[in-house]
Amino acid sequence: MSVNMAVMESPEETTSVVARNRIVCFVNDELSAVALRRGLEGSNLLIRRGNIRHATRMLETDTDLFALVTDISGVDDPFAELERLASVCPPDVKVCLIGENREINFYRELMEIGLTEYLPAPITRDMVLDQLRPKLLGDVAPAQNDRGGHVVSICGAQGGAGATSIAINLALQLAETTKAKVALLDLHLQGGETAVMLGVRPGPGLRIALENPMRADTLFLERAAIEVNDRVVLISGDEDLDAKLDFTEAGVRHVLGLLRQRFNYVVVDVPVPFPASIYPVIQMSRHVLVLLEAEVTGLRNAHALRNAVTNIAGKDRVFTLLNRADRAGGLPRATIVKALGAEPDMVIPDLGKGMTQAVNLGIPALKHVSALRRHLAPIVREITGVGAMRKGLWRRWLGL
């Protein structure tokens, strides 16, 4: 029995296809669900827990959909399961698979039997934007500004939520995982904590560059950057609390541009609320992590922050990170989900007093709290795609 689930719809079927505009996804992990939610933002999307067997059972009674995305990870005989799926799936439904097999011959076999797309797990938002969205929604992934480094912004929804600590350790783990050069930019020039947490003292170079971009050149990096290790540098300031700072949008854009020319990743600790001069950071970020704790103020501010980021740069790049998720006295998870309207995209549990001790010792928590590396790994994977098939690799293998 042939499996033909992705034939082009004929003109007379167009009306029914438009009416059936749901994209239904069955995946087994929350990060895949996050990648699909962000990458297919704006579509009529339904995400359920499960795999291809659950999808087949659904289609036995519900075929009112335009496309199906389903996981085949852990399935011993995916082609047998595809036969069962084909027996209940309308031929005009686009079918995309997520799985563990990375062999090019496997990919070719799937394409030959009519699948719309196959993505090797683990998937990321960028993979969905680049490879699924054009085929399911007809539009293309947003163009990047240029070939500069990947900007990741960390925005704390409340004071003391741990945004600076996460920014520091995320920068270090990005460098460790990818072997790339990483810049850690702290835009809290008054009362910033990054330098204190790393046991270093910054100079005046960052303020000068932000206020007067004409004075910032490539030598700025030599003067302002503090080496954290052989792959990570810190760019920060330590201005008096009564100093009158006059950042300009041009200055922020220029500093970020210089860093993106020299570093593969730029992790930015962003002050909140951010003034208009900081907007270029949000606009140039590929990922904006809104970090909160399980407290009423955090929930309220996280909602406002997400809206602000969306208004500045769009929905597809903002992720909610719940820090110290199971801390004693915090709000229950159900309350958080209800307030956010969805599960947090990323979660880090309370890792105990070792995190505070690391701050007091002036050392990165990664060296002091072994569990932190494990909980940062999914975030690093989402940002870098390391551990996932990088975009365009199938095309290179196929000679396209």
N, C-alpha and C positions, 0 to 999 in steps of 0.2 A: 504494500500500500504506500503510495507516495505521500509525502508530507508537503503540501503546498499551501502556506498560510499567509503569504505576503504578495499575492498577485495584485496588480494595479486595478483600481476600481474603474468600471466602465461608466460613461457619462450618465446612463440612466440610473446608476446606483448612487450618484453623487449626493442626492438629497438625503438618503438614508444614512450615508457615511457622516455627513455633517451633523445630522440629528444625534447619531451615536458618537459623541465626542469624548467619552471618558477614556482616560488612560489608567488602567488598573495594574498595580505592581504587587508582586509577592516576593518579599525578601526576608532573610532570616536574621539580619542584624541592623541595629539602629543607625550606624554610620552609612550603610547603603541607603537606608530610608532618607537620611539627611541629604545625601548626594543627589538623590532623585528629586526630593522636594525643591532643592535649590536649583538644580539644573533644568527642571521642567516647570519652573515658576510661571504662573499665569495660565496654566492649562487646567482642564477639569480632571484633577488627579486624585486617585484613591490608592493609598498604600496600605497593604495588609501584611501580617506576619505569615510566612509560609514559603513553599517552593512550588515546583511545577505540578506536583500532585494536588496541592490545594487549588492551584489555578484550574486544573482539569475538573475538579469537583465543582468549582464555581460555575464553569462554563456549561455544565450539565443542566443548569437551571437559569443561568443569567448570561446572555450573549449580547447584552446591550452595551457594547464598548467599541472603541475605535482602535485601541492598541493594548497589547499585553506585554508587560515586562516581568519576567519571572526567573527565579534562581534555580540552577540545576546543581549547585555545589553539593557534594556528598551523594549524588545520585549515581548508582552503579552503572546503569544502562540508560543514558539520556536519550538515545534514539528510540528506545522502546517507549519511554515516557512521552516523547514527541509524537509517536504514532497515536497514543491514547489521546493526547491533546488535540491532534488533528481531527480525530473522529467527532469531536464536539465543538471545535472552533470554526466559526464562519470563515470562508476563504479570504474575505476582504479585511480581516483583522490583522494589523501589523503585529508581529511577534518578535520580541527581542529577549535575549537570554543573558544571564550573568552566571559565570561558572569559574571553576578552578583550573580548567585545562588551558594551557597556553600554547599548545602545538598549532602550527600554522595549518597543517592538514585537517585538524579538527575544525578550525575556523572555515576552511574552504568547503568542507562537507556540509556545514550548517548553511552557508550561503547558497550552495548548490540546490538544497532542498527547499529554499524559499524563505529562510529567516531574514528579517529586516536588518538585524545587527546582533553581534555578540561582543560582550565586554568581559574581559577576565577580571575576576575579583582579586583584591578589593577595589571597588570603584570609588571615584572621587567626583566632586561636583564638576571639575573641569572636564573629566572624561564624558560626563553626561552632556555638558554644554557642547562639546566639540563633536561627539559622535552619535548621540541619541537625538538631541534636540532638533538638528536639521532634518533628520529622517522622519521624526514623528510630528513636528510642528511646522516644518518648512522654513523656519528662520535659522539664522546662523549665530554662532557664539559671538558675543560682543568682542569687537577688535581690541587688542591691547594697545596701549599708548605707543609703545616701542619695544625694543628688545632689552630694556633695562631690567634690573633685578626685581624680584617678586616682593611686593610690599605687604606686610601683615601688620594690622593695627590692633592694639589691645586697649579697650575702653572700659574702665571700671564704673559700674553702675552705682557704686557706693564707696565711701572711704573705708579703707581697711579690708576690702574684699579680696585682696591678694593679686591685683592686676600687675603690679610691678614685679612681684616674685614670679608670676607665670611668664611675663615677658622675658625676664632674664633667663630662666631655665629653658623656655621654648627656643630662644636664640641659640643657646648652647647645644641643645639636642638637635636642632636643625643642622648645625655645623657638624656635629658628631655623626649624624645619620647620612648626610649627603656628601660630606667632605668638602663642602663649598665654603666660600667666604661669606660671613654674616656680619651686618652692622646692626647694633642695638642703639636706637635713637630715642633718648628720653627728652620729651618736650615739656616736662615739668621743670622749668628753669628755676623756679622758686619753691623750695621745700621738696624737691624731687628726691626720691629714695634709692634710685638705681645705683648711683655711685657709692652710697653708704653701704648698701647690701653687698657690693663687690669689694668694699674696702679700699676704694681709690678716691682721689680728689680731682675734679675736673677744673679746667681753666675757663677763660672768658670767650674762647673762640666761637662757640655756638651762638651766643647772643649777638656777637658782631655780625655773623653771617646772616642770621634771621632778620636783623634790622636793616642791614645794608648789603644786598646781594652783590653789589659791584665790588665789594671787598672780599668776596668768597671765591677762591679759585681752587685749582686742584691741590695746591699746597695747604688749603684749609684742612684737608683730611690729616696731613702730617701734623698740623698744629693742634687740632681739636680732638683727634681720635686717641683713645686710651686702649692699649692692647689688653684684652682679657685673657686670651690664649692665642695660639698661632693662627686661628681661623676666625676669631670673634673680636670685634673692637666695639668700644662704647663711645658714643658721642653724647655728651650731656653738659649741663651747666649748673652753677651753684650761685645764683644771684641773691642779693639781700632781699628780704621780704618787702621792704619799702621801696625797692627799685622800680622805676616806671619803665616797663618794657614796651617796646613799640615794634612787635613783629609785623612784617608785611607779607601779604600773600605771595608776592614775588620772591621774597626771601625764603619762605618755606618751600616753595616750588623749586627754587634753585638748589637749596641744600639737599632736598630729596633727590633731585636730578643728579647731583654730583655723586651721592651715595649709590644710586642705582647703576651708575656707570662703572663703579668699582666693586660692587658686592652683588652676589647672587641673590641674597635675601636681605631685606631691611625690615627689622622688627621695631615697631614704633609704639612707645608707651605714650598714649594720647591723653592730654588733660581734658577733663569733663567739668562743666559744659565747654565744648570747643567753640572758640570765636571763629568768625568768618575767615580769618587768616589761616586757620588750620584746615579749612575745607579741602585744599589740594591733597592733603594726606589721605583723607577718606576717599576722594575721587580716584586716586592712583593706587589704592589698596585692592589687591585681589581677594583678600579675606579681612573682614572686620569682626573681631571677637568681642562681643559685649559680655563682660564678665560680672556675675552677681553672686551673692550668697543668699541662702534661704531665709531672707528677712523681708518684711513688708516694704521697707524703703528700697531695697534692691529690686524687688518686683516692679514697683511703681517706676523707678528710674530706668530699669531695663526696657520697659515698654516704650517710654519716651525716647530713649537712646536709639532703639531699633527704628522708630519712626524717623528720627533725625537722620540717621545713616541712609535710610531708604530715600528720603527726600533729596539728599545730596548726591547719592551714587547709585540708587536702585536697590531692589530687593535681593538679588541673587548672591550678594557677597557678604551679607550679615549673618553671623552665627551666634547663638546664645550659649555661653559656657557657664555652667553652674559649678561654682567652686565650693569646697568643703561641704559637699552635698548632704552628708549624714551627720553633720555637727549637732551635738546635743543642744536642744532648745530651738532648733531651726524649724521652719514651717514644714509641714508634711508634703511629700512629693505630689499628692493629688491637688493640693492647693496651688503649688507652683505651676503644675501643668494647666490648671484651669485659668490662672492669671495670665500665663504666657500664650495660651491658646494651642499649645502643643508641647510635647516633651522637649526639654533642653537639647540642643544639637550635640553638645559635648558635656561630659560630667567628670569632675575630679573629686574624689571623696576627701574627707578630713584625714590628713596624713599625720596628725599628731604633733607633739611638741618639737619634733625634729625640724619642722619648717621654721618655727620661731627661733630655735637655737642657731640655725644656719644664718638667719638675719643678724643675730647678735654677734656671731663669729665673723661676719663679713665674708662668707664663702657661699658659693652657689649651693642651693638645696640638693641639686643632683648628686653632689658628693657626700651628702649627709643623710638623704632619705631615698633608699633604693627603690621604693614603690613609685616614686614620682616619675621615673623614667618610663615605667610600664603604662602609667595613665596618660602621659604626654604622647606616647607612641601613636595612638589613633589620630591625634590632632596633627602631628608631623606628617602622617600618611596623607591626610586630607590636603594639607598645604603643598606637599612636594610630589605626591604620586609615587614616592618610593615604596615599593612593595606592591604597586599597581602597575599595569602595563601602561607605559607612557604613550600619550596621544601620538598618532601617526605611525606607530610601530608596525601595525598590520599593513599600512599603506606602503611603508618602505619594503617590507618583505614581499608584498605583492607586486612591487614595481609600479605602483600607481602614483 
